[in-house]
Amino acid sequence: MVSSVGQHFLLKLFLLSFKLRLITDRLGNSLREPKASLDPSTFQQKWRQLPISISQEYSLSSEGVRALTTPQTLPRHMQNSSIHCIASGGQSPNLKFFFYAQKAEESSTFLVECLINTSSSKAQIKIKADDQTASQQFSSLFQTALSNFGS
């Protein structure tokens, strides 16, 4: 088990090791803010401070795994659901993505670590949230967006 200091170091190392990407879009619903904005240092600070709300494993479709031959297709796909990618990296079969979303008209933020193993077609998801009561609803939206990837 990695200590919180170790997790912070690993996250910081990961964010420094890979090109940071900030994404904006125009789509959204009442749970997600389409023009959400979060800078990398705020993401890191929130990631360190917030507890894990949900930790789950999802299966990816074979089409989704094939689409990951170009890893940036996933952030573009999630963007359609107002889920923004702040950092990504890795090499097949192990890919890592950090996403965030914000509640519309509120300052509540959802943070996601998404580890994908293309060999097993599995995604391990950790969600942290300012508003713990909305975590399950956001998790369902995230899972729906992920399950539609590649189709």
Chimera marker file (.cmm) of the C-alpha trace (Angstrom):
<marker_set name="trace">
<marker id="1" x="0.000" y="0.000" z="0.000" r="1" g="1" b="0" radius="0.5"/>
<marker id="2" x="1.339" y="3.409" z="-0.968" r="1" g="1" b="0" radius="0.5"/>
<marker id="3" x="1.231" y="6.149" z="1.669" r="1" g="1" b="0" radius="0.5"/>
<marker id="4" x="-0.534" y="9.423" z="0.941" r="1" g="1" b="0" radius="0.5"/>
<marker id="5" x="2.891" y="11.074" z="0.607" r="1" g="1" b="0" radius="0.5"/>
<marker id="6" x="3.847" y="8.355" z="-1.869" r="1" g="1" b="0" radius="0.5"/>
<marker id="7" x="0.596" y="8.836" z="-3.781" r="1" g="1" b="0" radius="0.5"/>
<marker id="8" x="1.243" y="12.563" z="-3.932" r="1" g="1" b="0" radius="0.5"/>
<marker id="9" x="4.763" y="11.969" z="-5.226" r="1" g="1" b="0" radius="0.5"/>
<marker id="10" x="3.548" y="9.460" z="-7.833" r="1" g="1" b="0" radius="0.5"/>
<marker id="11" x="0.811" y="11.800" z="-9.011" r="1" g="1" b="0" radius="0.5"/>
<marker id="12" x="3.225" y="14.713" z="-9.213" r="1" g="1" b="0" radius="0.5"/>
<marker id="13" x="5.757" y="12.572" z="-11.069" r="1" g="1" b="0" radius="0.5"/>
<marker id="14" x="3.076" y="11.350" z="-13.450" r="1" g="1" b="0" radius="0.5"/>
<marker id="15" x="1.830" y="14.862" z="-14.175" r="1" g="1" b="0" radius="0.5"/>
<marker id="16" x="5.367" y="16.083" z="-14.783" r="1" g="1" b="0" radius="0.5"/>
<marker id="17" x="6.282" y="13.059" z="-16.907" r="1" g="1" b="0" radius="0.5"/>
<marker id="18" x="3.504" y="13.434" z="-19.411" r="1" g="1" b="0" radius="0.5"/>
<marker id="19" x="2.278" y="16.366" z="-21.406" r="1" g="1" b="0" radius="0.5"/>
<marker id="20" x="-0.568" y="18.064" z="-19.583" r="1" g="1" b="0" radius="0.5"/>
<marker id="21" x="-3.673" y="18.628" z="-21.553" r="1" g="1" b="0" radius="0.5"/>
<marker id="22" x="-6.552" y="20.907" z="-20.651" r="1" g="1" b="0" radius="0.5"/>
<marker id="23" x="-9.725" y="20.289" z="-22.583" r="1" g="1" b="0" radius="0.5"/>
<marker id="24" x="-12.885" y="22.352" z="-22.883" r="1" g="1" b="0" radius="0.5"/>
<marker id="25" x="-16.110" y="21.597" z="-24.691" r="1" g="1" b="0" radius="0.5"/>
<marker id="26" x="-19.638" y="22.851" z="-25.163" r="1" g="1" b="0" radius="0.5"/>
<marker id="27" x="-21.750" y="19.862" z="-24.084" r="1" g="1" b="0" radius="0.5"/>
<marker id="28" x="-23.064" y="19.045" z="-20.641" r="1" g="1" b="0" radius="0.5"/>
<marker id="29" x="-26.016" y="18.361" z="-18.378" r="1" g="1" b="0" radius="0.5"/>
<marker id="30" x="-27.094" y="19.276" z="-14.876" r="1" g="1" b="0" radius="0.5"/>
<marker id="31" x="-24.355" y="17.167" z="-13.277" r="1" g="1" b="0" radius="0.5"/>
<marker id="32" x="-21.474" y="18.310" z="-15.450" r="1" g="1" b="0" radius="0.5"/>
<marker id="33" x="-20.346" y="21.797" z="-16.328" r="1" g="1" b="0" radius="0.5"/>
<marker id="34" x="-19.432" y="21.963" z="-20.033" r="1" g="1" b="0" radius="0.5"/>
<marker id="35" x="-16.949" y="24.788" z="-19.558" r="1" g="1" b="0" radius="0.5"/>
<marker id="36" x="-15.311" y="23.298" z="-16.496" r="1" g="1" b="0" radius="0.5"/>
<marker id="37" x="-11.826" y="24.518" z="-15.825" r="1" g="1" b="0" radius="0.5"/>
<marker id="38" x="-9.253" y="23.171" z="-13.418" r="1" g="1" b="0" radius="0.5"/>
<marker id="39" x="-5.552" y="23.891" z="-13.459" r="1" g="1" b="0" radius="0.5"/>
<marker id="40" x="-3.044" y="21.077" z="-12.790" r="1" g="1" b="0" radius="0.5"/>
<marker id="41" x="-1.927" y="22.400" z="-9.393" r="1" g="1" b="0" radius="0.5"/>
<marker id="42" x="-5.528" y="22.640" z="-8.144" r="1" g="1" b="0" radius="0.5"/>
<marker id="43" x="-6.186" y="19.119" z="-9.432" r="1" g="1" b="0" radius="0.5"/>
<marker id="44" x="-3.136" y="17.852" z="-7.517" r="1" g="1" b="0" radius="0.5"/>
<marker id="45" x="-4.153" y="19.692" z="-4.347" r="1" g="1" b="0" radius="0.5"/>
<marker id="46" x="-7.709" y="18.334" z="-4.480" r="1" g="1" b="0" radius="0.5"/>
<marker id="47" x="-6.442" y="14.827" z="-5.297" r="1" g="1" b="0" radius="0.5"/>
<marker id="48" x="-4.273" y="14.863" z="-2.158" r="1" g="1" b="0" radius="0.5"/>
<marker id="49" x="-7.025" y="16.245" z="0.083" r="1" g="1" b="0" radius="0.5"/>
<marker id="50" x="-10.135" y="14.354" z="-0.983" r="1" g="1" b="0" radius="0.5"/>
<marker id="51" x="-10.847" y="10.764" z="0.051" r="1" g="1" b="0" radius="0.5"/>
<marker id="52" x="-11.676" y="8.131" z="-2.551" r="1" g="1" b="0" radius="0.5"/>
<marker id="53" x="-15.458" y="8.090" z="-2.952" r="1" g="1" b="0" radius="0.5"/>
<marker id="54" x="-15.672" y="5.162" z="-5.336" r="1" g="1" b="0" radius="0.5"/>
<marker id="55" x="-13.198" y="2.576" z="-6.555" r="1" g="1" b="0" radius="0.5"/>
<marker id="56" x="-14.504" y="0.264" z="-9.275" r="1" g="1" b="0" radius="0.5"/>
<marker id="57" x="-13.414" y="-1.897" z="-12.165" r="1" g="1" b="0" radius="0.5"/>
<marker id="58" x="-15.191" y="-1.651" z="-15.502" r="1" g="1" b="0" radius="0.5"/>
<marker id="59" x="-14.937" y="-3.799" z="-18.595" r="1" g="1" b="0" radius="0.5"/>
<marker id="60" x="-14.153" y="-2.175" z="-21.923" r="1" g="1" b="0" radius="0.5"/>
<marker id="61" x="-15.692" y="-3.345" z="-25.168" r="1" g="1" b="0" radius="0.5"/>
<marker id="62" x="-13.405" y="-4.889" z="-27.770" r="1" g="1" b="0" radius="0.5"/>
<marker id="63" x="-14.196" y="-1.851" z="-29.948" r="1" g="1" b="0" radius="0.5"/>
<marker id="64" x="-13.094" y="0.448" z="-27.131" r="1" g="1" b="0" radius="0.5"/>
<marker id="65" x="-9.822" y="-1.444" z="-26.704" r="1" g="1" b="0" radius="0.5"/>
<marker id="66" x="-9.174" y="-1.226" z="-30.460" r="1" g="1" b="0" radius="0.5"/>
<marker id="67" x="-9.886" y="2.523" z="-30.378" r="1" g="1" b="0" radius="0.5"/>
<marker id="68" x="-7.154" y="2.912" z="-27.744" r="1" g="1" b="0" radius="0.5"/>
<marker id="69" x="-4.467" y="2.224" z="-30.351" r="1" g="1" b="0" radius="0.5"/>
<marker id="70" x="-4.651" y="6.018" z="-30.489" r="1" g="1" b="0" radius="0.5"/>
<marker id="71" x="-4.929" y="6.864" z="-26.763" r="1" g="1" b="0" radius="0.5"/>
<marker id="72" x="-6.098" y="10.462" z="-27.324" r="1" g="1" b="0" radius="0.5"/>
<marker id="73" x="-9.382" y="9.149" z="-28.719" r="1" g="1" b="0" radius="0.5"/>
<marker id="74" x="-10.596" y="8.430" z="-25.166" r="1" g="1" b="0" radius="0.5"/>
<marker id="75" x="-10.190" y="12.019" z="-23.877" r="1" g="1" b="0" radius="0.5"/>
<marker id="76" x="-11.955" y="13.309" z="-27.002" r="1" g="1" b="0" radius="0.5"/>
<marker id="77" x="-14.775" y="10.823" z="-26.450" r="1" g="1" b="0" radius="0.5"/>
<marker id="78" x="-15.164" y="11.685" z="-22.742" r="1" g="1" b="0" radius="0.5"/>
<marker id="79" x="-15.186" y="15.377" z="-23.660" r="1" g="1" b="0" radius="0.5"/>
<marker id="80" x="-18.565" y="14.754" z="-25.335" r="1" g="1" b="0" radius="0.5"/>
<marker id="81" x="-19.892" y="13.984" z="-21.832" r="1" g="1" b="0" radius="0.5"/>
<marker id="82" x="-18.270" y="17.105" z="-20.324" r="1" g="1" b="0" radius="0.5"/>
<marker id="83" x="-15.616" y="14.958" z="-18.656" r="1" g="1" b="0" radius="0.5"/>
<marker id="84" x="-12.262" y="16.622" z="-19.211" r="1" g="1" b="0" radius="0.5"/>
<marker id="85" x="-8.815" y="15.024" z="-19.364" r="1" g="1" b="0" radius="0.5"/>
<marker id="86" x="-6.076" y="16.883" z="-17.503" r="1" g="1" b="0" radius="0.5"/>
<marker id="87" x="-3.273" y="14.342" z="-18.025" r="1" g="1" b="0" radius="0.5"/>
<marker id="88" x="-2.677" y="11.042" z="-19.773" r="1" g="1" b="0" radius="0.5"/>
<marker id="89" x="0.171" y="8.711" z="-20.533" r="1" g="1" b="0" radius="0.5"/>
<marker id="90" x="1.546" y="5.214" z="-20.561" r="1" g="1" b="0" radius="0.5"/>
<marker id="91" x="2.052" y="2.643" z="-23.260" r="1" g="1" b="0" radius="0.5"/>
<marker id="92" x="-0.119" y="-0.268" z="-24.229" r="1" g="1" b="0" radius="0.5"/>
<marker id="93" x="-1.153" y="-2.380" z="-22.452" r="1" g="1" b="0" radius="0.5"/>
<marker id="94" x="-1.104" y="0.048" z="-19.485" r="1" g="1" b="0" radius="0.5"/>
<marker id="95" x="-2.628" y="3.481" z="-20.022" r="1" g="1" b="0" radius="0.5"/>
<marker id="96" x="-3.381" y="6.100" z="-17.385" r="1" g="1" b="0" radius="0.5"/>
<marker id="97" x="-5.776" y="9.019" z="-17.586" r="1" g="1" b="0" radius="0.5"/>
<marker id="98" x="-6.752" y="11.712" z="-15.104" r="1" g="1" b="0" radius="0.5"/>
<marker id="99" x="-10.173" y="13.258" z="-15.714" r="1" g="1" b="0" radius="0.5"/>
<marker id="100" x="-12.287" y="15.864" z="-13.995" r="1" g="1" b="0" radius="0.5"/>
<marker id="101" x="-15.824" y="17.197" z="-14.233" r="1" g="1" b="0" radius="0.5"/>
<marker id="102" x="-17.710" y="19.901" z="-12.398" r="1" g="1" b="0" radius="0.5"/>
<marker id="103" x="-21.348" y="20.194" z="-11.403" r="1" g="1" b="0" radius="0.5"/>
<marker id="104" x="-23.211" y="22.769" z="-13.444" r="1" g="1" b="0" radius="0.5"/>
<marker id="105" x="-23.564" y="26.103" z="-11.659" r="1" g="1" b="0" radius="0.5"/>
<marker id="106" x="-21.683" y="24.817" z="-8.602" r="1" g="1" b="0" radius="0.5"/>
<marker id="107" x="-18.094" y="24.585" z="-7.504" r="1" g="1" b="0" radius="0.5"/>
<marker id="108" x="-18.274" y="20.825" z="-6.817" r="1" g="1" b="0" radius="0.5"/>
<marker id="109" x="-15.622" y="18.875" z="-8.669" r="1" g="1" b="0" radius="0.5"/>
<marker id="110" x="-15.227" y="15.188" z="-9.516" r="1" g="1" b="0" radius="0.5"/>
<marker id="111" x="-11.705" y="13.822" z="-10.019" r="1" g="1" b="0" radius="0.5"/>
<marker id="112" x="-11.020" y="10.496" z="-11.708" r="1" g="1" b="0" radius="0.5"/>
<marker id="113" x="-7.968" y="8.291" z="-12.051" r="1" g="1" b="0" radius="0.5"/>
<marker id="114" x="-8.564" y="5.784" z="-14.856" r="1" g="1" b="0" radius="0.5"/>
<marker id="115" x="-6.059" y="2.953" z="-15.318" r="1" g="1" b="0" radius="0.5"/>
<marker id="116" x="-6.722" y="0.896" z="-18.428" r="1" g="1" b="0" radius="0.5"/>
<marker id="117" x="-5.159" y="-2.448" z="-19.230" r="1" g="1" b="0" radius="0.5"/>
<marker id="118" x="-5.802" y="-3.147" z="-22.906" r="1" g="1" b="0" radius="0.5"/>
<marker id="119" x="-4.729" y="-6.797" z="-22.520" r="1" g="1" b="0" radius="0.5"/>
<marker id="120" x="-7.442" y="-7.556" z="-19.962" r="1" g="1" b="0" radius="0.5"/>
<marker id="121" x="-9.948" y="-4.997" z="-21.365" r="1" g="1" b="0" radius="0.5"/>
<marker id="122" x="-10.378" y="-3.631" z="-17.827" r="1" g="1" b="0" radius="0.5"/>
<marker id="123" x="-10.440" y="-0.099" z="-16.475" r="1" g="1" b="0" radius="0.5"/>
<marker id="124" x="-9.763" y="0.576" z="-12.805" r="1" g="1" b="0" radius="0.5"/>
<marker id="125" x="-11.456" y="3.792" z="-11.735" r="1" g="1" b="0" radius="0.5"/>
<marker id="126" x="-10.973" y="5.882" z="-8.604" r="1" g="1" b="0" radius="0.5"/>
<marker id="127" x="-13.329" y="8.800" z="-8.092" r="1" g="1" b="0" radius="0.5"/>
<marker id="128" x="-12.865" y="11.613" z="-5.600" r="1" g="1" b="0" radius="0.5"/>
<marker id="129" x="-15.460" y="14.341" z="-5.132" r="1" g="1" b="0" radius="0.5"/>
<marker id="130" x="-16.128" y="17.556" z="-3.261" r="1" g="1" b="0" radius="0.5"/>
<marker id="131" x="-19.754" y="16.422" z="-3.001" r="1" g="1" b="0" radius="0.5"/>
<marker id="132" x="-19.656" y="12.797" z="-1.853" r="1" g="1" b="0" radius="0.5"/>
<marker id="133" x="-23.449" y="12.500" z="-2.168" r="1" g="1" b="0" radius="0.5"/>
<marker id="134" x="-23.269" y="12.871" z="-5.968" r="1" g="1" b="0" radius="0.5"/>
<marker id="135" x="-20.388" y="10.421" z="-6.476" r="1" g="1" b="0" radius="0.5"/>
<marker id="136" x="-22.557" y="7.432" z="-7.384" r="1" g="1" b="0" radius="0.5"/>
<marker id="137" x="-24.522" y="9.433" z="-9.933" r="1" g="1" b="0" radius="0.5"/>
<marker id="138" x="-21.306" y="10.726" z="-11.493" r="1" g="1" b="0" radius="0.5"/>
<marker id="139" x="-19.833" y="7.206" z="-11.462" r="1" g="1" b="0" radius="0.5"/>
<marker id="140" x="-22.840" y="5.974" z="-13.447" r="1" g="1" b="0" radius="0.5"/>
<marker id="141" x="-22.395" y="8.767" z="-15.983" r="1" g="1" b="0" radius="0.5"/>
<marker id="142" x="-18.668" y="8.037" z="-16.250" r="1" g="1" b="0" radius="0.5"/>
<marker id="143" x="-19.341" y="4.313" z="-16.717" r="1" g="1" b="0" radius="0.5"/>
<marker id="144" x="-21.950" y="5.023" z="-19.396" r="1" g="1" b="0" radius="0.5"/>
<marker id="145" x="-19.563" y="7.284" z="-21.301" r="1" g="1" b="0" radius="0.5"/>
<marker id="146" x="-16.776" y="4.707" z="-21.000" r="1" g="1" b="0" radius="0.5"/>
<marker id="147" x="-19.031" y="1.838" z="-22.098" r="1" g="1" b="0" radius="0.5"/>
<marker id="148" x="-19.996" y="3.786" z="-25.241" r="1" g="1" b="0" radius="0.5"/>
<marker id="149" x="-16.339" y="4.330" z="-26.164" r="1" g="1" b="0" radius="0.5"/>
<marker id="150" x="-15.483" y="2.759" z="-29.500" r="1" g="1" b="0" radius="0.5"/>
<marker id="151" x="-19.068" y="2.110" z="-30.534" r="1" g="1" b="0" radius="0.5"/>
<link id1="1" id2="2" r="1" g="1" b="0" radius="0.2"/>
<link id1="2" id2="3" r="1" g="1" b="0" radius="0.2"/>
<link id1="3" id2="4" r="1" g="1" b="0" radius="0.2"/>
<link id1="4" id2="5" r="1" g="1" b="0" radius="0.2"/>
<link id1="5" id2="6" r="1" g="1" b="0" radius="0.2"/>
<link id1="6" id2="7" r="1" g="1" b="0" radius="0.2"/>
<link id1="7" id2="8" r="1" g="1" b="0" radius="0.2"/>
<link id1="8" id2="9" r="1" g="1" b="0" radius="0.2"/>
<link id1="9" id2="10" r="1" g="1" b="0" radius="0.2"/>
<link id1="10" id2="11" r="1" g="1" b="0" radius="0.2"/>
<link id1="11" id2="12" r="1" g="1" b="0" radius="0.2"/>
<link id1="12" id2="13" r="1" g="1" b="0" radius="0.2"/>
<link id1="13" id2="14" r="1" g="1" b="0" radius="0.2"/>
<link id1="14" id2="15" r="1" g="1" b="0" radius="0.2"/>
<link id1="15" id2="16" r="1" g="1" b="0" radius="0.2"/>
<link id1="16" id2="17" r="1" g="1" b="0" radius="0.2"/>
<link id1="17" id2="18" r="1" g="1" b="0" radius="0.2"/>
<link id1="18" id2="19" r="1" g="1" b="0" radius="0.2"/>
<link id1="19" id2="20" r="1" g="1" b="0" radius="0.2"/>
<link id1="20" id2="21" r="1" g="1" b="0" radius="0.2"/>
<link id1="21" id2="22" r="1" g="1" b="0" radius="0.2"/>
<link id1="22" id2="23" r="1" g="1" b="0" radius="0.2"/>
<link id1="23" id2="24" r="1" g="1" b="0" radius="0.2"/>
<link id1="24" id2="25" r="1" g="1" b="0" radius="0.2"/>
<link id1="25" id2="26" r="1" g="1" b="0" radius="0.2"/>
<link id1="26" id2="27" r="1" g="1" b="0" radius="0.2"/>
<link id1="27" id2="28" r="1" g="1" b="0" radius="0.2"/>
<link id1="28" id2="29" r="1" g="1" b="0" radius="0.2"/>
<link id1="29" id2="30" r="1" g="1" b="0" radius="0.2"/>
<link id1="30" id2="31" r="1" g="1" b="0" radius="0.2"/>
<link id1="31" id2="32" r="1" g="1" b="0" radius="0.2"/>
<link id1="32" id2="33" r="1" g="1" b="0" radius="0.2"/>
<link id1="33" id2="34" r="1" g="1" b="0" radius="0.2"/>
<link id1="34" id2="35" r="1" g="1" b="0" radius="0.2"/>
<link id1="35" id2="36" r="1" g="1" b="0" radius="0.2"/>
<link id1="36" id2="37" r="1" g="1" b="0" radius="0.2"/>
<link id1="37" id2="38" r="1" g="1" b="0" radius="0.2"/>
<link id1="38" id2="39" r="1" g="1" b="0" radius="0.2"/>
<link id1="39" id2="40" r="1" g="1" b="0" radius="0.2"/>
<link id1="40" id2="41" r="1" g="1" b="0" radius="0.2"/>
<link id1="41" id2="42" r="1" g="1" b="0" radius="0.2"/>
<link id1="42" id2="43" r="1" g="1" b="0" radius="0.2"/>
<link id1="43" id2="44" r="1" g="1" b="0" radius="0.2"/>
<link id1="44" id2="45" r="1" g="1" b="0" radius="0.2"/>
<link id1="45" id2="46" r="1" g="1" b="0" radius="0.2"/>
<link id1="46" id2="47" r="1" g="1" b="0" radius="0.2"/>
<link id1="47" id2="48" r="1" g="1" b="0" radius="0.2"/>
<link id1="48" id2="49" r="1" g="1" b="0" radius="0.2"/>
<link id1="49" id2="50" r="1" g="1" b="0" radius="0.2"/>
<link id1="50" id2="51" r="1" g="1" b="0" radius="0.2"/>
<link id1="51" id2="52" r="1" g="1" b="0" radius="0.2"/>
<link id1="52" id2="53" r="1" g="1" b="0" radius="0.2"/>
<link id1="53" id2="54" r="1" g="1" b="0" radius="0.2"/>
<link id1="54" id2="55" r="1" g="1" b="0" radius="0.2"/>
<link id1="55" id2="56" r="1" g="1" b="0" radius="0.2"/>
<link id1="56" id2="57" r="1" g="1" b="0" radius="0.2"/>
<link id1="57" id2="58" r="1" g="1" b="0" radius="0.2"/>
<link id1="58" id2="59" r="1" g="1" b="0" radius="0.2"/>
<link id1="59" id2="60" r="1" g="1" b="0" radius="0.2"/>
<link id1="60" id2="61" r="1" g="1" b="0" radius="0.2"/>
<link id1="61" id2="62" r="1" g="1" b="0" radius="0.2"/>
<link id1="62" id2="63" r="1" g="1" b="0" radius="0.2"/>
<link id1="63" id2="64" r="1" g="1" b="0" radius="0.2"/>
<link id1="64" id2="65" r="1" g="1" b="0" radius="0.2"/>
<link id1="65" id2="66" r="1" g="1" b="0" radius="0.2"/>
<link id1="66" id2="67" r="1" g="1" b="0" radius="0.2"/>
<link id1="67" id2="68" r="1" g="1" b="0" radius="0.2"/>
<link id1="68" id2="69" r="1" g="1" b="0" radius="0.2"/>
<link id1="69" id2="70" r="1" g="1" b="0" radius="0.2"/>
<link id1="70" id2="71" r="1" g="1" b="0" radius="0.2"/>
<link id1="71" id2="72" r="1" g="1" b="0" radius="0.2"/>
<link id1="72" id2="73" r="1" g="1" b="0" radius="0.2"/>
<link id1="73" id2="74" r="1" g="1" b="0" radius="0.2"/>
<link id1="74" id2="75" r="1" g="1" b="0" radius="0.2"/>
<link id1="75" id2="76" r="1" g="1" b="0" radius="0.2"/>
<link id1="76" id2="77" r="1" g="1" b="0" radius="0.2"/>
<link id1="77" id2="78" r="1" g="1" b="0" radius="0.2"/>
<link id1="78" id2="79" r="1" g="1" b="0" radius="0.2"/>
<link id1="79" id2="80" r="1" g="1" b="0" radius="0.2"/>
<link id1="80" id2="81" r="1" g="1" b="0" radius="0.2"/>
<link id1="81" id2="82" r="1" g="1" b="0" radius="0.2"/>
<link id1="82" id2="83" r="1" g="1" b="0" radius="0.2"/>
<link id1="83" id2="84" r="1" g="1" b="0" radius="0.2"/>
<link id1="84" id2="85" r="1" g="1" b="0" radius="0.2"/>
<link id1="85" id2="86" r="1" g="1" b="0" radius="0.2"/>
<link id1="86" id2="87" r="1" g="1" b="0" radius="0.2"/>
<link id1="87" id2="88" r="1" g="1" b="0" radius="0.2"/>
<link id1="88" id2="89" r="1" g="1" b="0" radius="0.2"/>
<link id1="89" id2="90" r="1" g="1" b="0" radius="0.2"/>
<link id1="90" id2="91" r="1" g="1" b="0" radius="0.2"/>
<link id1="91" id2="92" r="1" g="1" b="0" radius="0.2"/>
<link id1="92" id2="93" r="1" g="1" b="0" radius="0.2"/>
<link id1="93" id2="94" r="1" g="1" b="0" radius="0.2"/>
<link id1="94" id2="95" r="1" g="1" b="0" radius="0.2"/>
<link id1="95" id2="96" r="1" g="1" b="0" radius="0.2"/>
<link id1="96" id2="97" r="1" g="1" b="0" radius="0.2"/>
<link id1="97" id2="98" r="1" g="1" b="0" radius="0.2"/>
<link id1="98" id2="99" r="1" g="1" b="0" radius="0.2"/>
<link id1="99" id2="100" r="1" g="1" b="0" radius="0.2"/>
<link id1="100" id2="101" r="1" g="1" b="0" radius="0.2"/>
<link id1="101" id2="102" r="1" g="1" b="0" radius="0.2"/>
<link id1="102" id2="103" r="1" g="1" b="0" radius="0.2"/>
<link id1="103" id2="104" r="1" g="1" b="0" radius="0.2"/>
<link id1="104" id2="105" r="1" g="1" b="0" radius="0.2"/>
<link id1="105" id2="106" r="1" g="1" b="0" radius="0.2"/>
<link id1="106" id2="107" r="1" g="1" b="0" radius="0.2"/>
<link id1="107" id2="108" r="1" g="1" b="0" radius="0.2"/>
<link id1="108" id2="109" r="1" g="1" b="0" radius="0.2"/>
<link id1="109" id2="110" r="1" g="1" b="0" radius="0.2"/>
<link id1="110" id2="111" r="1" g="1" b="0" radius="0.2"/>
<link id1="111" id2="112" r="1" g="1" b="0" radius="0.2"/>
<link id1="112" id2="113" r="1" g="1" b="0" radius="0.2"/>
<link id1="113" id2="114" r="1" g="1" b="0" radius="0.2"/>
<link id1="114" id2="115" r="1" g="1" b="0" radius="0.2"/>
<link id1="115" id2="116" r="1" g="1" b="0" radius="0.2"/>
<link id1="116" id2="117" r="1" g="1" b="0" radius="0.2"/>
<link id1="117" id2="118" r="1" g="1" b="0" radius="0.2"/>
<link id1="118" id2="119" r="1" g="1" b="0" radius="0.2"/>
<link id1="119" id2="120" r="1" g="1" b="0" radius="0.2"/>
<link id1="120" id2="121" r="1" g="1" b="0" radius="0.2"/>
<link id1="121" id2="122" r="1" g="1" b="0" radius="0.2"/>
<link id1="122" id2="123" r="1" g="1" b="0" radius="0.2"/>
<link id1="123" id2="124" r="1" g="1" b="0" radius="0.2"/>
<link id1="124" id2="125" r="1" g="1" b="0" radius="0.2"/>
<link id1="125" id2="126" r="1" g="1" b="0" radius="0.2"/>
<link id1="126" id2="127" r="1" g="1" b="0" radius="0.2"/>
<link id1="127" id2="128" r="1" g="1" b="0" radius="0.2"/>
<link id1="128" id2="129" r="1" g="1" b="0" radius="0.2"/>
<link id1="129" id2="130" r="1" g="1" b="0" radius="0.2"/>
<link id1="130" id2="131" r="1" g="1" b="0" radius="0.2"/>
<link id1="131" id2="132" r="1" g="1" b="0" radius="0.2"/>
<link id1="132" id2="133" r="1" g="1" b="0" radius="0.2"/>
<link id1="133" id2="134" r="1" g="1" b="0" radius="0.2"/>
<link id1="134" id2="135" r="1" g="1" b="0" radius="0.2"/>
<link id1="135" id2="136" r="1" g="1" b="0" radius="0.2"/>
<link id1="136" id2="137" r="1" g="1" b="0" radius="0.2"/>
<link id1="137" id2="138" r="1" g="1" b="0" radius="0.2"/>
<link id1="138" id2="139" r="1" g="1" b="0" radius="0.2"/>
<link id1="139" id2="140" r="1" g="1" b="0" radius="0.2"/>
<link id1="140" id2="141" r="1" g="1" b="0" radius="0.2"/>
<link id1="141" id2="142" r="1" g="1" b="0" radius="0.2"/>
<link id1="142" id2="143" r="1" g="1" b="0" radius="0.2"/>
<link id1="143" id2="144" r="1" g="1" b="0" radius="0.2"/>
<link id1="144" id2="145" r="1" g="1" b="0" radius="0.2"/>
<link id1="145" id2="146" r="1" g="1" b="0" radius="0.2"/>
<link id1="146" id2="147" r="1" g="1" b="0" radius="0.2"/>
<link id1="147" id2="148" r="1" g="1" b="0" radius="0.2"/>
<link id1="148" id2="149" r="1" g="1" b="0" radius="0.2"/>
<link id1="149" id2="150" r="1" g="1" b="0" radius="0.2"/>
<link id1="150" id2="151" r="1" g="1" b="0" radius="0.2"/>
</marker_set>
